[in-house]
Amino acid sequence: MPFLLKSSLLAFAISCLLSYLLIHFFRGMGVGQRISMDAPERHRKKENTPTMGGIAIVISTCLAYILMGGKNSLLPLSLLGFALIGFIDDFLSIRRGKSLGLKARHKLLFQAMFSLLLLFSLKDFSTIIYFPGPLRYWDLGYFFYPLFALLLLVGFSNGVNLTDGLDGLAGGCSAIVAAGMAMVALSLAEQDNSLFLAGLSGACLGFLWFNLYPAKLIMGDTGSLALGGSLAFSSILLKTEIVFIFMGLVFLAETASVIIQVISFKTSGKRVFKMTPLHHHFELSGWEEPLITTRFWLATLVITLIGYWLALLR
């Protein structure tokens, strides 16, 4: 347990420092967030807020992991790879002066290609997924498991990205899930994974110091794609995919709201939600931004605690 606290605190300190430096650097460079025309009107004031703060999360997590003696290079690689895709997306958005970076199909293609690269890099490739309770485990086989793992990596990378729409929302939820997964890794005696996840949680908290409402720094796709992808990859290494999916129900709900909205509108011409992702629905229902963020954090905390308990049943 002490080594987890050290990893988390080290990443927190580095993340705080880097976030502070990034704010001043990007302000000096005139680099700021571009707000989509489809976003709620109150988001107009977020225009030009320094973005790509995910750089602080990624660098501080990797540094803390290395300094604490982490040995599995695939863990920081998963973070860096997805971060690079997000960085390209953010860079193009800033360069064009619009909220549009990579085209959706190109982003999905890059995510899928990198996810497959990670999966093919695994030395011990198990096709078994474990369920808490009487079912215990299910062997998906060498055809269906890679498809499941690919969907998990790409799905959660985009799920955290969709959640990153309010100040502190994605960072706080990710910090909670990462902490919960770190405890699961510790219970399984997976030291490398627990070190990495504890550092990731601490890095998110350090970033949150400047990302809380009203945000002085936004993580951008650089951070959100990296967080979702690396968390999902950690669950694959730990063979706790189902527990992770449960812990990430808030990310799933955000993604599901978009899918439901699109299907409903295309088939019936009606909208189920006032706006998607889900947090915008509550925003247009009159909830204040900090209230939505806090309640999503609380939901994630409760779900993560239940998920940790379920993991111990294994």
C-alpha positions as CSV (number, residue, x, y, z in Angstrom):
1,M,0.0,0.0,0.0
2,P,2.7,2.6,0.8
3,F,4.2,2.3,-2.7
4,L,0.8,3.0,-4.2
5,L,0.6,6.2,-2.2
6,K,4.1,7.2,-3.2
7,S,3.3,6.7,-6.9
8,S,0.0,8.6,-6.6
9,L,1.6,11.5,-4.7
10,L,4.6,11.7,-7.0
11,A,2.3,11.8,-10.1
12,F,0.1,14.4,-8.4
13,A,3.0,16.7,-7.7
14,I,4.4,16.4,-11.2
15,S,1.0,16.9,-12.7
16,C,0.3,20.0,-10.7
17,L,3.6,21.6,-11.8
18,L,3.2,20.6,-15.5
19,S,-0.4,21.8,-15.6
20,Y,0.6,25.2,-14.2
21,L,3.4,25.5,-16.7
22,L,1.1,24.4,-19.6
23,I,-1.5,27.1,-18.7
24,H,1.1,29.9,-19.0
25,F,2.8,28.3,-22.1
26,F,-0.4,27.9,-24.0
27,R,-1.7,31.3,-23.0
28,G,1.5,32.8,-24.4
29,M,1.1,30.8,-27.6
30,G,-2.5,31.7,-27.9
31,V,-3.5,28.1,-27.9
32,G,-7.1,27.6,-26.7
33,Q,-10.1,25.3,-26.8
34,R,-12.5,25.7,-29.7
35,I,-16.2,25.3,-28.7
36,S,-18.6,23.4,-31.0
37,M,-21.6,25.4,-32.3
38,D,-23.8,22.5,-31.1
39,A,-22.7,22.9,-27.4
40,P,-25.0,24.7,-24.9
41,E,-24.8,28.5,-25.1
42,R,-23.3,28.8,-21.6
43,H,-20.2,27.0,-23.0
44,R,-19.3,30.0,-25.1
45,K,-17.3,31.5,-22.2
46,K,-15.0,28.4,-22.3
47,E,-13.7,29.5,-25.7
48,N,-9.9,30.0,-25.8
49,T,-9.3,28.2,-22.5
50,P,-5.9,26.6,-22.7
51,T,-6.3,23.0,-23.9
52,M,-4.2,19.8,-24.3
53,G,-3.8,19.6,-20.5
54,G,-3.8,15.9,-21.0
55,I,-0.1,16.3,-21.7
56,A,0.4,16.8,-18.0
57,I,-1.5,13.7,-17.1
58,V,0.4,11.5,-19.5
59,I,3.9,12.8,-18.7
60,S,3.4,12.8,-15.0
61,T,1.9,9.2,-15.0
62,C,4.8,7.9,-17.1
63,L,7.5,9.7,-15.0
64,A,6.0,8.4,-11.7
65,Y,5.8,4.9,-13.1
66,I,9.4,4.9,-14.2
67,L,10.7,6.5,-11.0
68,M,8.8,4.0,-8.9
69,G,10.5,1.1,-10.8
70,G,7.7,0.0,-13.1
71,K,8.8,-2.6,-15.5
72,N,5.9,-3.3,-17.9
73,S,6.6,-0.9,-20.8
74,L,3.2,-1.7,-22.4
75,L,1.4,0.2,-19.7
76,P,2.9,3.7,-20.4
77,L,2.9,2.8,-24.1
78,S,-0.8,2.4,-24.1
79,L,-1.2,5.8,-22.5
80,L,1.3,7.5,-24.9
81,G,-0.2,5.9,-28.0
82,F,-3.8,6.9,-27.4
83,A,-2.5,10.4,-26.3
84,L,-0.7,10.8,-29.6
85,I,-4.0,10.2,-31.5
86,G,-5.7,12.7,-29.3
87,F,-2.9,15.2,-29.7
88,I,-3.2,15.0,-33.5
89,D,-6.9,15.7,-33.1
90,D,-6.4,18.6,-30.8
91,F,-3.6,20.1,-33.0
92,L,-5.7,20.0,-36.1
93,S,-8.6,21.6,-34.3
94,I,-6.4,24.4,-33.0
95,R,-4.7,24.9,-36.4
96,R,-8.0,25.1,-38.2
97,G,-9.6,27.4,-35.6
98,K,-12.6,25.0,-35.3
99,S,-13.8,22.4,-32.9
100,L,-13.3,19.7,-35.6
101,G,-9.9,17.9,-35.7
102,L,-9.6,14.4,-37.1
103,K,-12.6,13.0,-39.0
104,A,-14.5,10.5,-36.9
105,R,-13.7,7.6,-39.2
106,H,-10.0,8.4,-39.2
107,K,-9.9,8.7,-35.4
108,L,-11.6,5.3,-35.1
109,L,-9.2,3.8,-37.6
110,F,-6.2,5.0,-35.7
111,Q,-7.6,3.9,-32.4
112,A,-8.4,0.4,-33.8
113,M,-5.0,0.0,-35.3
114,F,-3.2,1.0,-32.1
115,S,-5.5,-1.2,-30.1
116,L,-4.6,-4.2,-32.3
117,L,-0.9,-3.4,-32.0
118,L,-1.3,-3.5,-28.2
119,L,-3.2,-6.8,-28.3
120,F,-0.6,-8.4,-30.6
121,S,2.1,-7.2,-28.2
122,L,0.8,-9.3,-25.4
123,K,3.0,-12.4,-24.6
124,D,0.4,-14.2,-22.4
125,F,-2.9,-13.8,-24.4
126,S,-5.8,-15.3,-22.5
127,T,-9.2,-15.5,-24.1
128,I,-11.0,-16.0,-20.8
129,I,-13.1,-13.3,-19.1
130,Y,-14.0,-13.6,-15.5
131,F,-17.4,-12.9,-14.0
132,P,-18.0,-12.4,-10.3
133,G,-20.4,-14.9,-8.8
134,P,-21.4,-18.4,-9.8
135,L,-20.6,-18.1,-13.5
136,R,-17.0,-17.5,-12.7
137,Y,-15.5,-17.5,-16.2
138,W,-16.2,-17.7,-19.9
139,D,-13.8,-18.6,-22.7
140,L,-14.6,-16.4,-25.7
141,G,-12.0,-18.1,-27.9
142,Y,-9.4,-16.7,-30.3
143,F,-12.0,-15.1,-32.6
144,F,-14.5,-13.4,-30.3
145,Y,-12.1,-12.3,-27.5
146,P,-10.0,-10.0,-29.8
147,L,-13.2,-8.4,-31.0
148,F,-14.3,-7.9,-27.5
149,A,-11.0,-6.5,-26.4
150,L,-10.9,-4.2,-29.5
151,L,-14.4,-2.9,-28.7
152,L,-13.4,-2.4,-25.0
153,L,-10.3,-0.3,-25.9
154,V,-11.9,1.8,-28.6
155,G,-15.2,2.1,-26.8
156,F,-13.8,3.4,-23.5
157,S,-11.3,5.6,-25.2
158,N,-14.2,7.4,-26.9
159,G,-16.4,7.0,-23.8
160,V,-14.1,9.1,-21.7
161,N,-13.8,11.5,-24.6
162,L,-17.6,12.0,-24.7
163,T,-17.6,12.5,-20.9
164,D,-15.1,15.3,-21.2
165,G,-17.7,18.0,-21.7
166,L,-17.9,19.7,-18.3
167,D,-15.1,21.1,-16.1
168,G,-13.6,18.4,-13.9
169,L,-16.1,15.7,-15.1
170,A,-13.9,13.3,-17.1
171,G,-10.8,13.9,-14.9
172,G,-12.6,13.2,-11.6
173,C,-14.4,10.1,-12.9
174,S,-11.2,8.8,-14.3
175,A,-9.3,9.4,-11.1
176,I,-11.9,7.4,-9.1
177,V,-12.0,4.5,-11.6
178,A,-8.2,4.4,-11.8
179,A,-7.9,4.3,-8.0
180,G,-10.4,1.5,-7.8
181,M,-8.6,-0.5,-10.5
182,A,-5.3,0.1,-8.6
183,M,-6.8,-1.5,-5.5
184,V,-8.1,-4.4,-7.6
185,A,-4.5,-4.8,-9.1
186,L,-3.1,-4.8,-5.6
187,S,-5.5,-7.5,-4.5
188,L,-4.3,-9.6,-7.4
189,A,-0.6,-8.9,-6.5
190,E,-0.1,-7.2,-9.8
191,Q,2.5,-4.6,-8.7
192,D,3.3,-3.0,-12.1
193,N,-0.4,-2.4,-12.9
194,S,-1.2,-1.1,-9.4
195,L,1.7,1.3,-9.6
196,F,0.6,2.6,-13.0
197,L,-3.0,3.0,-12.1
198,A,-2.2,4.7,-8.8
199,G,0.0,7.1,-10.7
200,L,-2.7,7.7,-13.2
201,S,-5.2,8.5,-10.5
202,G,-2.8,10.9,-8.8
203,A,-2.0,12.6,-12.2
204,C,-5.7,13.2,-12.8
205,L,-6.1,14.7,-9.3
206,G,-3.1,17.0,-10.0
207,F,-4.7,18.1,-13.3
208,L,-8.1,18.6,-11.5
209,W,-6.5,21.3,-9.4
210,F,-6.7,23.5,-12.5
211,N,-9.6,21.8,-14.3
212,L,-12.3,22.3,-11.6
213,Y,-15.0,24.8,-12.4
214,P,-14.3,27.3,-13.8
215,A,-11.5,25.5,-15.6
216,K,-8.2,27.2,-16.3
217,L,-7.0,24.2,-18.3
218,I,-8.9,21.6,-20.4
219,M,-7.5,18.1,-21.0
220,G,-8.6,17.9,-24.7
221,D,-8.6,14.6,-26.7
222,T,-4.9,14.3,-25.7
223,G,-6.0,13.4,-22.2
224,S,-9.4,11.8,-22.7
225,L,-8.5,9.3,-25.4
226,A,-5.4,8.3,-23.4
227,L,-7.3,7.8,-20.1
228,G,-10.0,5.6,-21.6
229,G,-7.7,3.5,-23.7
230,S,-5.1,3.0,-20.9
231,L,-7.7,2.1,-18.3
232,A,-9.2,-0.5,-20.6
233,F,-5.8,-1.9,-21.5
234,S,-5.0,-2.3,-17.8
235,S,-8.2,-4.3,-17.3
236,I,-7.2,-6.6,-20.1
237,L,-3.8,-7.2,-18.5
238,L,-5.5,-7.8,-15.1
239,K,-8.3,-10.0,-16.7
240,T,-10.8,-7.8,-14.9
241,E,-12.6,-6.6,-18.0
242,I,-16.1,-7.1,-16.6
243,V,-15.3,-5.4,-13.3
244,F,-13.8,-2.4,-15.2
245,I,-16.9,-2.2,-17.5
246,F,-19.0,-2.0,-14.3
247,M,-16.8,0.7,-12.7
248,G,-17.0,2.7,-16.0
249,L,-20.8,2.7,-16.2
250,V,-20.8,6.5,-16.2
251,F,-18.6,6.5,-19.4
252,L,-20.9,3.8,-20.8
253,A,-24.0,5.9,-20.0
254,E,-22.5,8.9,-21.8
255,T,-21.7,6.8,-24.9
256,A,-25.1,5.0,-24.8
257,S,-27.0,8.3,-24.7
258,V,-25.3,9.4,-27.9
259,I,-26.1,6.1,-29.7
260,I,-29.7,6.1,-28.5
261,Q,-30.2,9.7,-29.6
262,V,-28.8,9.0,-33.1
263,I,-30.9,5.8,-33.6
264,S,-34.1,7.5,-32.2
265,F,-33.7,10.6,-34.4
266,K,-32.9,8.6,-37.6
267,T,-35.7,6.1,-37.1
268,S,-38.5,8.3,-35.7
269,G,-37.3,11.9,-36.0
270,K,-37.6,12.3,-32.2
271,R,-35.0,13.0,-29.6
272,V,-34.9,11.0,-26.4
273,F,-32.6,13.5,-24.6
274,K,-32.6,17.3,-24.8
275,M,-28.9,17.0,-25.9
276,T,-26.2,14.4,-25.8
277,P,-23.8,13.3,-24.3
278,L,-25.9,12.7,-21.2
279,H,-24.4,15.5,-19.1
280,H,-25.7,18.1,-21.6
281,H,-29.2,16.7,-21.1
282,F,-29.0,17.5,-17.4
283,E,-27.4,20.9,-18.2
284,L,-30.4,21.9,-20.4
285,S,-32.7,20.6,-17.7
286,G,-31.5,23.4,-15.4
287,W,-28.7,21.7,-13.4
288,E,-25.7,23.8,-12.8
289,E,-22.4,22.5,-14.1
290,P,-20.7,21.9,-10.7
291,L,-23.8,20.0,-9.5
292,I,-23.7,17.6,-12.5
293,T,-20.0,17.0,-12.1
294,T,-20.3,16.3,-8.4
295,R,-23.2,13.9,-8.8
296,F,-21.5,12.0,-11.6
297,W,-18.4,11.7,-9.4
298,L,-20.5,10.3,-6.5
299,A,-22.2,7.8,-8.9
300,T,-18.8,6.7,-10.1
301,L,-17.5,6.4,-6.5
302,V,-20.4,4.2,-5.4
303,I,-20.2,2.1,-8.6
304,T,-16.4,1.7,-8.2
305,L,-16.7,0.6,-4.6
306,I,-19.3,-2.0,-5.6
307,G,-17.0,-3.1,-8.5
308,Y,-14.1,-3.5,-6.1
309,W,-16.2,-5.7,-3.8
310,L,-17.2,-7.8,-6.9
311,A,-13.6,-8.1,-7.9
312,L,-12.8,-9.6,-4.4
313,L,-15.4,-12.3,-5.1
314,R,-13.1,-13.6,-7.8
